[in-house]
Amino acid sequence: MYVLLTLQNTYFVEYLIGTLVLSSSIFDAMVFDDLDTAVKFKKMLLINCELQTSVSTFIQ
């Protein structure tokens, strides 16, 4: 499982109707089941929101 971590140490929660939601809690983060989907969201956030993120593993 994977989450997206920003340079400001916040986690990507959602991007809905042009609104970006971030949280300081990893438990609020959107969890991706596979690396490919996480990387696609990472690229989308960079293009649409100019938000740099890294893909991090998440173990529940």
LINDA-V987758 format. One record per helix or strand of 2 or more residues. SS is the DSSP state (H for helix, E for strand). FROM is the first residue (numbers start at 1). TO is the last residue. If there is no record, write none. Layout:
# LINDA-V987758
SS:FROM:TO
SS:FROM:TO
This chain:
# LINDA-V987758
E:2:6
E:11:16
E:19:23
H:26:28
H:35:49
E:53:57
